[in-house]
Amino acid sequence: MALSDLKILSPLDKLRLSKINNIYINKIIEKYILLCKPDKVMIVTDSDEDLEMIRAMAIDAHEEYALNIQGHTVHFDGYYDQARDKKHTYILPENENHFSTHINTRPREEGLTEIMEIMNGIMKGKIMLVRFFCLGPKNSQFAIPSLQITDSPYVAHSEDILYRPGFEEFKRLEGSNKFFHFIHSSGQLDENHVTKNIEKRRIYIDLKDNRVLSVVNQYAGNSLGLKKLAFRLAINKAHKEKWLAEHMFIMGIRPENKERVTYFTGAFPSACGKTSTAMISGQTIVGDDIAYLKVIKNECRAVNIESGIFGIIRSVNPYDDPEIFNCLTSPRELIFSNVLEHNGEPYWLNMNTGEMPEKGRNHFGKWQNGIKDKEGKKVLMASKNARYTLRISELSNVDPEVENPNGVKIDGVIYGGRDADTNVPIFQSFSWKHGVFLGSSIESVTTAATIGKEGQRIIVPMANLDFIVVPMNQYIQNYLDFGESIEKTPVIFATNYFLQNEEGEFHNSKLDKKIWLLWAEGRLYNEYNAIETPVGFIPIYHDLKKLFKQVLNKDYSKKEYVDQFSIRLIKLLEKYKRIKNYYLDKNMPEDFVYQLEEQINKLNKANKNYQKDIVSPFEF
């Protein structure tokens, strides 16, 4: 049966598809209409009328609820659908040799057979929405057209905020199959309009056909095809084409009283300060989550593939996060996810604005303080992984180059993790190769951003472990080769915002990260000297003291400096032994192995010379 013969498509839908004129798209739509069996199909364009219709559908379907502030809505995922589901996310490799040791894989045909059975008739009684988006700025060498098919108006609405419209971009394909496509269904919904039968949840990334099949879920990290699902496809594509698809923010650092802007990317595991870093006051944001990096005219250039922010809302407050908080409390198009709603107002954990309600509606359903789930565990007021979705263009600090089709020139890269007892707040790598090693050695503790136990220390290379769909040694080699192809490589830094004392108190305030970034930026212009330590270059006390006074009007003491920037030799040796064990069987590139052994040798030498576990920065 040809697509044109399907009576479920209206004449208007067929006309819209004829304008794209792509047989590959027609075959995909036909296939999933026949498989999923929706009651109705809607081909959605980029028009204002269509986008307004999607917003209305999300509310009519009770997937979103209007709040008191104009343009604000709230969406709830199920109580057991609050984060990326790593357990039920599988890579379907292109061939058997493509299997990775760090990520779930299944034989391709086996996985496809299973999920096609689950998808059979899954959209009965629902409307299939066919959407067209663009990853990256339109009409750019970075751009990847992306087709989304979903039965969830919430998913469709979220992607309207988070991604650039792509109906016109698909016309530029001129009939080719160079696009990603994503099929999603929420499955059956319960009385709270959230997904049930979660034992059938599956997220399958098919590398061969550049598609993702995702069913029986609503949380955006599992359901929005263009989010972290497309990211896996992009990493595979980048590996083949020798560029980088990375879990990175892009920001412009703009020192006070200096007429310059310097662009940095930064990779941090989820809930480790990535968005708050990209949103530091006085700086500009290009993107907060995913970046594509390519070598253009011997320069490293990067784009934000998204046009919105899907940010963690927990602990966002008017004191530490004034820019974001203002957006969350003023009229604009904005979706809250899994917060508490009470009398048309949203509330979240640690918002620090006064007394919280004792009852309301949240991801559990009807909620009151003290209520427990079926395991007897107290249900929190809001999810720890509650989110907000808004357009970057709504921010007053959006960078003017955000839509530049050639991206922005990257001069610095920052890697950060969540570490209570080992790394200093900021240090500079010795070289690109050493910096790649540092990025490969990120350790963090697990958070509420993924389903599973929190607080476990894990190694997360490039803050990207959940998404690296190629063998690790090939991924790292691609990084090393990327640096070799650039005339002047970006300078790599490492940060740690979570260093604590023995009582568990943080050595840094939330605002201190601005100082670390300004110091890193100044290093690129030789404005600050540095102390060479076994792990890299750290700041000199007097430079930090001056920056703290100028920028934060804060007196920065020598004690604070020593507490923060002492080199913890034994802790670092323990860390790099863990790193060595982690990579032991992965056949890593020679340059990586050399950097690892060199790092351990330097630490052992320092430990022998100083005869102590912790060395003050004043001693180097």
N, C-alpha and C positions, 0 to 999 in steps of 0.2 A: 504493500500500500504506500502510495506517495503522500508526502505531507499535504499537498494540495487537495487530496481526496478526503482528508480528515475533517469530518463535519463539526468537530469540537472547536475548530479554528474559525473565527468570524472573517468575513471579507476584509475588515480593517486589519486584523492580525496578519492575514496573508499578504496584504499590501505592504505592511511594514517589513515583513521578512523579504519581500521582493526587492525592497530598496537596499537591503544589505547584500542580496544576491550571492549567497554562499551555500553551496551544496553540503558542505561539512556541517554547518550549523543546522540546516534543515534536517539532516539525518539524525543529529543528536536530539533535536526536539521531538521528532517523530518517534525515535526509540523510546524515550522516557514518557511520552504520552501513552504509548501502548503498554509499557511496563507498569507505570505508577497509577494509571487509570484515574486521573483527576476528573471532577465533574465539569470543570471549566478551565480554559487556558487564556492567559492574558499576555500578549507581547507588549512589553513596556518600553517606551522611548525615554528620551531625556527631557521631554516637555514639562513645563511647570504644572500643567493639568494632570499629567500622569503621576508626577511625584506627589502632588497633593492628594491624589486618589490613594496612593500607597499609605500615606500617613493616616488617612481616614479608615482604611481597611484594617490597620493595626489596632486602632481603638475599637472598631466594630467587632473585631475578632477577640477582643479582650486579651490581646497579647501586649497591649500598652494601655495605660490609664492616664487621663489628663490630670495634671496637677494645677495648683493655684496660679503659678506664674505662667504667663503666656508663652506657649511653645514648649513647655516642659512636660514630659511624660515619664512614667515609671513602668518598667518591665520586670517580670519575675520569672526566673528559671526555677526548675524544681529543686527541692532541698538536696537531692543527690545529683544535681547537675550544676555545680557551682564553680567549676574550673575545667581546665583542659584534662581530658580523660586519656592519660597515657596508656593505661591498660588496654583500652579498646581501640587504640589508634595503631594502624599497621601500614607499613610500606609494602606495596606490591612491586618488587624489583623488576627491572627490564630483563634480567637474566639471573641465573642461580649464583653466579659469581659476584653479584652486586649486593649480596646480603651484608648487613652491618651488624657489629657486635653490640652497639650501644643503643639500638632502637628496634622496636618490634617489627618483624617482617613475616610475611606469609607467602607461600608459592602463589604466583599471580592467578592462575586459573582456579585454584582452590578458594582463594579469597573472593574472586569475582562471582563464583558459583554461589557462595554463601550469601553475599550481600544482595545479589539479584533476587534471590528467593525472599529475603526480607522486604525488598522494595516492591515486590509484586503486589499491586493494588494498594500501596501505602498511602496514596493521595485520594482514595475514594471519599467523596463528600467534601473535598477541598478544591481550592483554586490553585492551579499551577501558575506561578509568576515567572516569566522569562525576562531576565534583566541583562543589560550590557554595560560593562564598566571598563575602566582603563587603569592598570597598575602603572604609576609613574605619570609625569606630565604628558599631556597629549601631543601627538605629532613630534615625538622625540625618539632618539635611538634607545632610550631606556624603556620606552612604553611597551607593555604587554597587554593586549586586549584580553578581557576575561568575561566569559559567559556564566551567569549564575541562574540556575533553575531551582526554585524553592517553593514550598507551600506555606511559608511563614512570612506574613507581612512585616513582622518585627525584623527579621533578617533582611528583607528588602529595604526597609526604612533605615536600618543601621548602615547598610552599605551605601545608601544615598549620602549619608553624612561622612562616612569614612573614606569614600573613593570617588574618583573623578568619573563623570558620566562618559559612557563609551559607545553610544549608538553610532555616532559619526565616525569614531575610531574604527569600528568594524567595517564601515564602508571602505576605508582606506586599505583594508586587507586585500581587496579586489579578488575575493574568492579563495584565498589561501587558508590553510589550516594552522597557521602560526598563532594560536591563541590557547589559553587555558580554559577549561570548563569544569563546573562544579554542580553537583546534584545534591540537594538537601531536602529532607523531610523531617518534620518534628515528630512524626508518627501520631499515635493516638494521644489525645489530651484528656486530663481528668477534670473534675469539677472546678479546679482552680486554674484551668487552661494551661497547665504545664504538662510536659511529657511524662507518660507512664510507660510501663513495660521496658524499663531501662536496661534489663538484661539483654535486650536486643540492640543496644546502642553499638554502632560500628562507625568508624571513621577510617576509610581506606584510601590511601594515596597511591594512585596508579601512575608510576613514572613513565611507562611506555606511551600511554595515551594522553599525558598531560591533563589528567582529570582527578577529581576527588569525589568520592561517594560517601556521604555523611547522613546517617539516619538515626532517628529516635533520640534526639537531643535538641536543646535550645541555646545553651550557653554559647556566647559568641565565638569563643576560642575553638569550639567544636563545630559550630553551625555556619558561621560566616566563611564562605569559601575563600574569599579574597584576603582573609586575615592570615593566621599562621598555617592554614592549609595550603594556600597558594605559595607561601614562603618555602615550603618543602619542594614544590615543583621548581621554584626559581633557583634554589640552591643547586638542584640537579642541572638545570639549564646553564647556570653560571659556571659550574665546574666544566661542562663541555665546551663552553665558549670563552673560558679564561677571564672571567670577571668575578666580582664578589657580591653575593646577596647576604646581607648581614643583619643581625638583631641589634640595630644601632639607632640612636638618635642622631640628628644633625642640628648643630646650633652655631650661631655666630657669636663669638666672644668679642665684646666691645669695651675695652678698658676706658675708665673715666679719664677725661681730658686728653684723649688721644684720638686722632682722626683715622681710625682703621677698624676693620672687621676681619677676624680670622676664624675660619670655619673648622670645627672639630666634629668628628663622629665619636660615639661612645657606646660601648656594649656592656650592659649590666643584666644579670638574671632578673626575672620578674620579681617585683616588690623589693628591689635593692636600690632604689633611688634614681632610676633612669629618667622618668618623666620629670621629677622634681629638679634634676640637674639641668635638663633641657629648658626648664622654665625659670631658671634663676633670674632674679630681678636685674634689670639693666641690660640683659642680653637678648638675643633674638632667636626664635625657634624656626627651623625648617621642618623638622619632623621629630617624633618622640619614640619610634618603635622599630621600623624596618627601613633599611637603606639599600639601594643598589649602588655599587661603586665600579666605575670603569676608568680605564686609562684613555684619555682624550688629549691628543697633542702633547704627549709626555707628561701630563698632569693627572693626578688622582682627582676625579670629580664624582660627586654623589648627588642622588636625588632621593627625596622622600617619596615612596611609592604610594603613600596614602595622602588623603586631604583632610583627615580628621584625627581625633584622639580617642582611644578607648582606654581610659586611665583608671587606675585604682583610686577609689575615693576615700578609703580608710585613712584616717588621720589628716585629711585635708582640712585646714582651718584658716581663719582670716589672718592669723599672725605669721605663720610660717609659709603659707601659700596664697598670698593676697590676690595674685592674678587669676589663678584657677578658682579660688573661692568667689571672686566677683562674678566670674562666668556662671558659676553654679547657682547664683542667687539673683540673677537679673534676666530679663526676657530675651530669649533666643531659642532656636531649635536645639533641643537637648534631651537625651534619654538617660535616665537613671536606671541602673540595674541592681536588683537585689538589696536595696536599701529598705528601711522601714518607711511606710507611708502612713501618716496619721492626719486626718482632716485636710488632705490635699497638700501636705508639706512632707518633704523627704528628710530623713534623719539617717546618719551613718555613724559608725564607730569612731570615737575620738575626734569628733568635730569641734569640741571645745567652745560651744556657744551657749552653754547654760544647761538647764535641766532637760532630760530626755523624757519622752512619753513612756507610760507604763503599758500601753497597748497599741495595736495598729495592725497593719497588714504587711507581711514580708514574704520572703521566699519559702517560708514554712506554711504560709496561709494566714489564718487569723492568729495573731500573736498577742501574748501578754507576758509581762515579766515573770520569769520563773517556770514557764512552760517547758516541758521536756519532750524529746523525740522518742521513737520506739525503742531506742537503746538506753533510754534513761538519762541521756545527756541534755544538759540545759541548752535551749535554743537561744542563740544570741539575738540581739535586737536587729542586727543586719549582718549580712555575710561579711567575713573577713576579706573576701575577694569582690565585694560590691564595686561597681564601676560607674563611670559616666562616659557618654559618647557625645562629642561636639565637634564642630568644624574648626580646623586650625585658623581659618580666616576670621573667626569670631574673636580671636585673641588680639589684644592691643600690641603684643610683642612679636607678632608674626614677622618673619624676615621678608624683605621685599623681593628676594630671589627665589621664593618658594615655588614659583611656577616656571622658573627658567628651564627650558627644555634641555639645556646643556649641563644642568646641575650647578653645584658650587664647588670651588677648588678646596680640597681638604688638605690642611697643613698639620693637623694633630689628630691623634686617636687616643681615646681613653678606655681602659678596661677596669671594671669594678666588680666586686663581689660582696658577700656579707660575711665578715670575719671579725670575731670578737677579740682575738688574742695574738694575731701574727703580723699582718702587714701594716705599714705606716699609712697615714692618710693620703699621701701623694708621692710618687717618685717617677723618675724618667728612665726609660730603658737606655741601654748602651748603643743600640743599633736597631734597624728594622728587624733583623733576624732574632735578636734578643727580645724585642717587643712582641713578635709573633709567638715566641716561647711563653712570654708572660700571659698573653691572651689565651694560650692553650692551657695555662695553669690556674685559671680562675677557680677558686673554691668558694662555695656559698652554702648556706643552710636552706633547706627546703621551706617554702612558704605556702600560703593558702592559694597561690595562683595555679597550683596543680593538685589534682586529687591525690591523697596519700598522706602519710605521716609528716608532720611539720617538725622542723628543728634538726633534721639530719644533715650532716656535712657531706656534700657531694662535689665532685669535680665537674665543672661545666665549661668546656672549651669554648672560648669566644662568646660566652653566655648564650650558646647556640645548640647545646647538646641535644635537646629534644627535636631539633629540626634538621640535623645534618644527615642527609639521606644517601651520602656517598661514603665509602670507607674513610676512616679518620686520617690515615696517612696521606691519602690523595687530597683530602680537604686542606690539610696543613701545607702540603707541597704547593697547592694552588695559591695559597696565601704567600708563601715564600717567593714563588715565581712572579706573582703580581707586583711585589716590591721591586724585583729586578727589572721590571719593564717600565719603571717610572724614573724620570731624570732626577728628581729630588723627592725622596719618599717622605710621607708624613712622619712626624715624630710621635712615638708611642709612649704613653704614660699609664700608670696603674693607680687606682684609688681604693680607699677603704673607709667608708663613713661610719663603720660600726665597731670600732675599737673600744673596748671597755676596760674598766679597772676591776680589781678583785671583788668589789661589791656589786658589779654588774652595771655600773653607771657609765654612760658614754663619755669618752674623752672629748668628743666633738659636739658642737651644737649643729642644728640643721642648717644654720646660716653659714657655717664655716666653709662649706663646699664652694662657695663663691670665691673665697681666698685661694683655695687649691687650684681652681680653674684659672684665675687671673695670673697666678704664679706660672702655671704651665704655659699659658699664652705668652707671657713675658719671656720665657726661656727661648721661644722661637725667634725672638728678636735680640737675644743676648743681653737682655736688660737685667737679668739676675744670674749671679754665680750659683754654684751648687757644690755639695759635698759628695764625693764619690764613696759609695759604700759597696759591700759585696753584691747587693741586689740591684743597684742603680743609683741615680743621682737624686739626692734629697735637698730640700730648701735649706738655706742658711737662716739662722734665727733672726738676724736683724732685718732681712728682707720681709719675712713674715710679720714681724712686729710692726714694721712700717705699713704694710698692706692692711693689717687688721685695724690700725688706727685710722688710716685714710678712708677705708671702704666701710667699715662697720663701727667706727669710733669706739673700738674696744682695745683695752690694754691687754696685750698678749704676753704672758709671763714666761720666763725661762722654764719654770716647772711644767707648764702646759706643753711647751716645745719638747722637753725631755720625755714626758709621758707619751707624747704622740709619735715622736720621730726616733726614739731609741730602736736600734736594730735587735730584734729578738732572735738571736742566732739559733738557739736550739729549736724553737718553734718553727723557724724557717727550714731548718734541716729536716725536721719531722714532716713538714709540708712537702718538700721536694722528694723525700723518700716515697711519700704517698703518690706523688706525680709519676715517679719512676715506675712504681709497681703498676699504676694505671695504664701506662703506655707500653709495658714490657712486651706484650704479645701483639703489638699493632704494627710492627715493621715500619717504624717512623722514619722520616727523611734524615739523612746524615746531619744536615744543619741543625735540626731539632735536637738530635741526640747529643751533638757537640754542646749546644747551649745548656742542656740539662746537666751534663757532666761538669761543665765549666762553672755553673751556678753552685753545685754541690761542693766542688773543690774550693771555690772562693769562700764559702761559708765555713768549711772545715779549717781553712787556713786562718780565717779571722778568729774562730773559736780557739785555735791553738795559740795565736798571738796575744789575745786579750784575756784568756783564761777566765771567761765569765759567760754566762748565758745571755745577758742583755747588755748591750753597749750603747752608751749615751752618744748622741750625734756630735757632741763637743769633743769626743775622743777620736773621731775619724779625721 
